[in-house]
Amino acid sequence: MAMYFTTDTHFGHPLVSALRGFIADADIKAGYDHAVAEQGIAAAAQYVKRAANKRHLRMADIADTDAHDTAVIASINATLTPADELWVMGDVGYRTSMEHIRHCLHAIHARRLHLVVGNHDVNFHHRELDGEWHHAFATIQDSATVTIGGVEYHLSHFPYREDMDGFRDPTGDVSDNAYDPGYAPDALPRDGHRLLFGHTHQHTKAGRQTDSLHVGLDSWGLKPVSEEQVAAWFGAVPPSPAAA
């Protein structure tokens, strides 16, 4: 049995589906593919927003959410074995029904699923609604700690609290609310542990300090991240003074 980590599956969510290239509109899809080839995925996501706005289209008008959800589930199942455990660190689905989200979760072939709650989850700030998941998850927590190779790692939907300072990435390679200080109380304080996080939808893996690793689908080719990949990434990155 091995542990894997992912976040921001966003089942059923038109905006995220479209920004990941699951686009039903042929012209916008062609423009997206061209932007990926010429400028990269982050630039392509920005192109989708501009193209939809120019044509006064909603993301629901152009997104292929079914194709997105099918691809995410297939990618997870191709990576895990039925004996493995998967930690999903929040934002499981959005703009869709709980029935659809649970259907997607039940299609994942894993021994157990664990939820670390994100801001788009039905039970965010409302843990009395944990039952809405209908036992899809073996555990449900606001944050968690796991041990990999003898080292403890914090798991959270959000980056560390100190990073939730309203920072605006000049490259545009994060979601608009990536470092919204309004979520700072929900984030863990930096305490010397390494952190696996999501929320930002960045296409790069590194957090703002070297104590943090983004394990969201957007930076790992829609694949969950293994224990070995986590250990190897941190092993190759020296600690920064701010993280020490």
Salt bridges, closest charged atoms under 4 A:
ASP8 OD1 - HIS10 NE2 3.47
ASP8 OD1 - HIS201 NE2 3.53
ASP25 OD2 - ARG55 NH2 2.86
ASP33 OD1 - LYS29 NZ 3.17
ASP61 OD1 - ARG58 NH2 2.97
ASP69 OD1 - HIS68 ND1 2.84
ASP69 OD2 - HIS100 NE2 2.67
GLU85 OE2 - ARG111 NH1 3.04
GLU85 OE2 - ARG112 NH2 2.70
GLU85 OE1 - HIS114 NE2 2.86
ASP91 OD2 - HIS10 NE2 3.48
ASP91 OD2 - HIS157 NE2 3.35
GLU128 OE2 - HIS126 ND1 2.98
ASP130 OD2 - ARG127 NH2 2.90
ASP142 OD2 - ARG127 NH1 3.39
GLU152 OE1 - HIS193 NE2 2.91
ASP163 OD2 - ARG190 NH2 2.88
ASP165 OD1 - ARG208 NH1 2.83
ASP173 OD1 - HIS203 ND1 2.54
ASP186 OD1 - HIS125 NE2 2.58
ASP191 OD2 - HIS154 NE2 2.87
ASP191 OD1 - HIS193 ND1 3.15
ASP211 OD2 - ARG190 NE 2.57
ASP218 OD1 - ARG20 NE 2.85
ASP218 OD2 - HIS201 ND1 2.78
